[in-house]
Amino acid sequence: MKTKNLSIALLSMLMFSGVLMTTVTAKSWPSLPPGTVTLGISNQTPWTFPWDVVLSNVPAGFDVSNGAYTGWCVDVTHFIDRSLTYPVKLYSSLSPPVPVKGYPWSMINYILNHEDAGTPADVQDAIWYFVNGGAWYTWAISHTHTAEAELIVDDAIAYGAGYTPGPGDILAIICLPQPFTSQMLVIELQVPLLPGMGKVTGGGQCIIGDNKEIPSGSFGFNAMWFSRDPTPKGEINYVDHITGQHVHVHDLTYLVVWEPNPPEELPNQPYPMMKAKFGGLDVYSKLKVDVYVEDHGEPGKNDKFLIFLDGKYLGGSGDYFGSLLINDPILAGNIQIHKPPK
């Protein structure tokens, strides 16, 4: 349930291997007001989800503004009156304030980006499950959680630990009441699709889990974003030779190219020594595909390829989210991240 598309001019920082790496600009994302803003709820009927949150008194110049957002409850301790407004401070769930630092924010962010299995009530149930310490929360006398809510929870347990939203994903923004005596909500904010101008090409063979022999997984791709184009172009093809699964992306939705590694780390390496991430929708499953690559120069024996479908590991390796095999290069082939195009 993605709302409030942000201008791609609001360039950001990405979570990369647990460290925030700047992309095109040093401005961090999201930029949130340092003071309090006013939170209200427009859907007044109790136990209706998601919450229609309305922010007001938001100063200009930030990545949130006055208006409506999709909201969820992340608090089973306090109460909120939907007919009232509340002063709140806004925080990124990637940098939560001390009072709620121990909350399961990676699970909450994972659920908000993988909640197709159920209804909005199932999504809220799954969020409350983790907020409630891994136990189902009974929010109405007649309510019982569904099998779909259990699927969302099981999926988050399997894949949500350490999850960080990427370009185009949803990031939970914490609305912390001031004082913290009423119910805390989060609102959805879409991570910008960064215009990481560049050209990335490659093909070859990669490992799949512990399978490190050819044939395991085959991949081929080209991704490019020129300054004259409104969106990136390219394709992704991937075949799992063990299961026969085929993934094909015909239209890319984003491309991010990181700047070269600092010279002091790799003093004598040739251009580009770069990393890139790109993706789109699989034409077969209609699920989101994300590819992460590293170009370690010629002849390509140290290059890395990593692919995810709907946030779940498919194959390859690289020092990025979700991979347990972070040191293995591709088995064969080459990946090239070319000089930035004009």
C-alpha positions in Angstrom: 0.0 0.0 0.0 2.4 2.6 -1.2 1.5 6.2 -0.9 3.1 9.6 -1.3 5.6 9.1 -4.2 8.5 11.3 -3.5 10.3 13.4 -6.1 13.4 11.6 -7.3 15.2 14.9 -6.7 15.2 14.0 -3.0 18.2 11.8 -3.4 19.0 9.6 -0.5 21.3 7.2 1.3 20.9 3.5 1.1 21.6 0.8 3.6 24.5 -1.1 2.2 26.0 -4.0 4.2 24.8 -2.4 7.5 26.5 0.9 6.6 24.7 3.9 5.0 26.4 4.7 1.8 25.7 8.0 0.0 24.6 8.0 -3.5 24.4 11.0 -5.8 24.3 13.6 -3.0 25.3 13.8 0.6 21.7 14.8 1.7 20.4 12.0 3.9 16.9 10.6 3.4 14.4 10.9 4.8 14.6 14.5 5.9 12.1 14.9 8.7 11.0 17.9 10.8 13.0 18.2 14.0 10.0 19.6 16.0 6.5 18.3 16.6 3.8 18.0 13.9 0.1 17.3 14.3 -1.4 13.8 13.7 -5.1 13.1 13.1 -7.0 10.2 11.8 -9.7 10.6 9.1 -11.3 7.2 9.3 -13.2 7.3 12.5 -14.7 3.8 12.7 -12.8 1.7 15.3 -10.9 -1.4 14.1 -10.7 -0.3 10.5 -7.4 -0.7 8.8 -5.2 0.7 7.6 -5.4 4.0 9.5 -5.9 7.1 7.3 -3.4 9.4 9.0 -3.5 13.1 8.3 -0.4 15.2 9.1 -0.7 19.0 9.6 1.6 21.8 10.8 4.5 20.3 8.8 7.0 22.9 7.8 8.0 23.1 4.2 11.3 21.7 2.9 11.1 18.1 4.3 10.3 14.7 2.8 6.9 14.6 4.5 4.3 17.3 4.0 0.8 18.2 5.1 -1.7 15.6 3.9 -2.9 12.0 4.1 -0.7 8.9 4.6 -1.4 5.2 5.0 -0.8 4.4 8.7 -0.5 1.3 11.0 -0.6 0.8 14.7 2.7 -0.4 16.3 1.6 -0.1 20.0 -0.4 -2.5 22.1 0.1 -0.6 25.3 -1.6 2.8 24.8 -4.9 4.0 23.5 -5.7 6.6 20.8 -9.0 8.5 20.3 -9.6 8.8 16.5 -11.6 12.0 17.0 -8.7 13.9 18.5 -5.4 15.2 17.2 -2.0 14.6 18.8 1.4 16.2 18.7 4.0 13.7 17.4 7.7 13.7 16.4 8.6 11.9 13.3 11.5 9.4 13.1 12.9 7.0 10.5 12.4 3.4 11.6 16.1 2.9 10.4 17.1 5.3 13.2 14.5 4.9 15.9 14.6 7.1 19.1 15.7 5.6 22.4 12.2 4.9 23.8 11.4 2.5 20.9 14.8 1.5 19.7 14.2 -2.2 20.6 11.0 -2.5 18.5 11.1 -5.1 15.7 11.4 -2.4 13.0 13.0 -4.7 10.4 10.0 -7.1 10.7 7.6 -4.2 10.4 9.3 -2.9 7.3 9.4 -6.3 5.8 5.7 -6.8 6.3 4.8 -3.5 4.8 6.6 -4.5 1.7 5.4 -8.1 1.6 1.8 -8.0 2.7 0.0 -9.4 -0.4 -1.1 -12.6 1.3 -4.0 -11.0 3.4 -6.3 -8.2 4.1 -5.4 -5.0 5.8 -6.6 -6.5 9.1 -4.2 -9.5 8.5 -1.4 -7.0 8.0 -2.2 -5.2 11.2 -2.5 -8.5 13.0 1.0 -9.5 11.8 2.5 -6.2 12.9 0.9 -6.5 16.3 2.3 -10.1 16.6 5.8 -8.8 16.5 5.1 -5.7 18.6 3.5 -8.0 21.2 6.7 -9.9 21.6 5.9 -12.8 19.2 2.4 -13.5 20.4 -1.0 -12.9 18.8 -2.8 -9.8 20.1 -6.6 -9.9 20.6 -7.7 -6.4 19.7 -11.5 -7.1 19.7 -13.5 -9.7 21.7 -14.8 -11.4 18.6 -11.6 -11.2 16.6 -9.3 -14.2 15.8 -6.4 -14.0 13.5 -6.6 -15.8 10.1 -4.4 -18.3 8.3 -3.4 -15.4 6.0 -2.1 -13.5 8.9 -0.1 -16.5 10.0 1.4 -16.7 6.5 2.6 -13.1 6.7 4.1 -13.7 10.1 5.9 -16.9 8.9 7.2 -15.1 5.9 8.6 -12.3 8.1 10.2 -14.8 10.5 11.9 -16.5 7.6 13.1 -13.5 5.7 12.5 -10.3 7.7 15.5 -10.2 10.1 17.7 -7.3 9.2 15.5 -6.3 6.3 16.1 -2.8 4.9 13.8 -1.2 2.3 15.4 -0.4 -1.0 14.5 2.0 -3.9 10.7 2.0 -4.5 10.0 0.1 -1.3 8.0 1.4 1.8 9.8 2.7 4.8 7.9 3.0 8.1 8.1 6.5 9.6 7.6 6.5 13.4 5.0 8.9 14.7 6.0 9.1 18.4 3.4 11.0 20.6 4.7 13.9 22.7 4.5 12.9 25.5 4.4 9.1 24.9 1.1 8.5 26.7 -1.0 7.7 23.6 -0.8 5.1 20.9 2.2 5.2 18.5 1.5 4.8 14.8 3.7 4.6 11.7 3.1 6.0 8.3 4.2 4.7 4.9 6.8 6.6 3.0 8.2 5.4 -0.4 11.9 5.2 -0.7 12.8 7.3 -3.8 13.7 5.6 -7.1 17.2 7.1 -7.3 18.3 8.3 -10.7 21.6 6.4 -10.6 22.8 7.2 -14.1 25.0 4.5 -15.6 25.2 1.4 -17.7 25.6 -2.1 -16.4 26.0 -5.3 -18.5 26.8 -8.8 -17.6 26.3 -12.5 -18.0 27.6 -15.8 -16.7 27.1 -18.5 -14.1 26.6 -18.1 -10.3 26.3 -20.3 -7.2 22.9 -21.1 -5.7 23.2 -21.6 -2.0 25.7 -24.4 -1.4 25.7 -25.4 -5.0 29.0 -24.1 -6.4 29.4 -26.1 -9.5 28.4 -25.3 -13.1 25.6 -25.5 -14.0 23.8 -23.9 -11.1 22.4 -20.5 -12.1 22.7 -18.7 -15.3 22.2 -14.9 -15.6 22.3 -12.2 -18.3 21.3 -8.6 -18.1 21.7 -5.1 -19.4 20.7 -2.0 -17.5 21.2 1.6 -18.5 19.9 5.0 -17.6 20.9 8.0 -19.6 20.2 11.6 -18.6 17.9 12.0 -21.6 15.6 9.1 -20.5 12.9 9.5 -17.9 13.3 5.9 -16.7 16.0 3.1 -17.0 16.0 0.6 -19.8 17.1 -3.0 -20.0 16.3 -6.6 -19.2 17.2 -9.3 -16.7 17.2 -13.1 -17.4 18.0 -15.7 -14.8 17.6 -19.5 -14.9 17.9 -21.9 -12.0 19.3 -25.1 -13.5 18.5 -27.0 -10.4 14.8 -26.3 -10.2 14.2 -25.0 -13.7 12.8 -21.7 -12.5 13.1 -18.9 -15.0 12.9 -15.2 -14.1 12.6 -12.5 -16.8 12.3 -8.8 -16.3 11.5 -6.9 -19.5 11.1 -3.4 -18.2 13.4 -2.0 -15.4 11.9 0.3 -12.8 15.1 1.5 -11.1 18.9 1.6 -11.4 21.4 2.7 -8.7 25.1 2.9 -9.4 27.4 3.6 -6.5 30.5 5.7 -6.9 33.9 3.9 -7.1 35.3 2.6 -3.8 37.6 5.1 -2.0 41.1 5.2 -3.5 42.7 4.5 -0.1 40.9 1.1 0.0 41.8 0.1 -3.6 44.8 2.3 -4.5 45.9 0.7 -7.7 42.7 -0.8 -9.2 41.4 0.2 -12.6 38.1 2.0 -13.2 35.4 1.4 -12.2 35.5 -1.0 -9.2 31.8 -0.2 -8.7 28.6 -1.6 -7.3 25.1 -1.4 -8.7 21.5 -2.4 -8.0 18.6 -2.6 -10.4 15.3 -4.3 -10.8 11.7 -4.6 -12.1 8.8 -7.0 -12.2 9.2 -10.6 -13.3 6.9 -11.2 -16.3 6.0 -14.7 -15.1 5.3 -14.3 -11.4 4.6 -10.5 -11.4 6.8 -10.2 -8.4 9.6 -7.7 -7.8 13.1 -8.7 -8.9 16.2 -7.1 -7.4 19.7 -7.6 -8.7 22.9 -6.5 -7.0 26.3 -6.7 -8.8 29.9 -5.8 -8.2 32.4 -5.1 -10.9 36.0 -5.9 -9.8 37.7 -5.2 -13.0 38.9 -7.5 -15.8 38.8 -10.4 -16.4 35.8 -10.7 -14.2 36.7 -13.6 -12.1 36.1 -11.7 -8.9 32.8 -10.1 -10.0 29.7 -10.8 -8.0 26.0 -11.3 -8.8 23.1 -11.6 -6.4 19.4 -11.9 -7.3 16.2 -11.7 -5.2 12.5 -12.4 -6.0 10.0 -10.7 -3.8 12.8 -10.0 -1.3 13.8 -13.7 -1.1 17.2 -15.0 -2.1 17.3 -16.8 -5.5 20.9 -17.2 -6.3 24.4 -15.7 -6.4 26.4 -14.1 -3.7 27.5 -10.6 -2.6 27.9 -8.6 0.6 24.4 -7.3 0.6 21.1 -8.0 2.4 19.8 -11.5 2.7 22.8 -13.5 1.4 24.6 -16.0 3.6 27.3 -16.6 1.1 29.0 -13.2 0.9 32.5 -14.0 -0.4 31.9 -16.1 -3.5 32.4 -14.5 -6.9 30.6 -15.6 -10.0 31.5 -19.1 -11.4 32.0 -17.9 -14.9 31.4 -14.8 -17.0 31.9 -11.0 -16.6 30.1 -8.0 -15.2 30.9 -4.5 -16.4 29.8 -1.2 -14.9 30.6 1.3 -17.6 31.6 5.0 -17.3 28.6 7.2 -16.6 26.8 8.1 -19.9 26.0 11.5 -21.1 
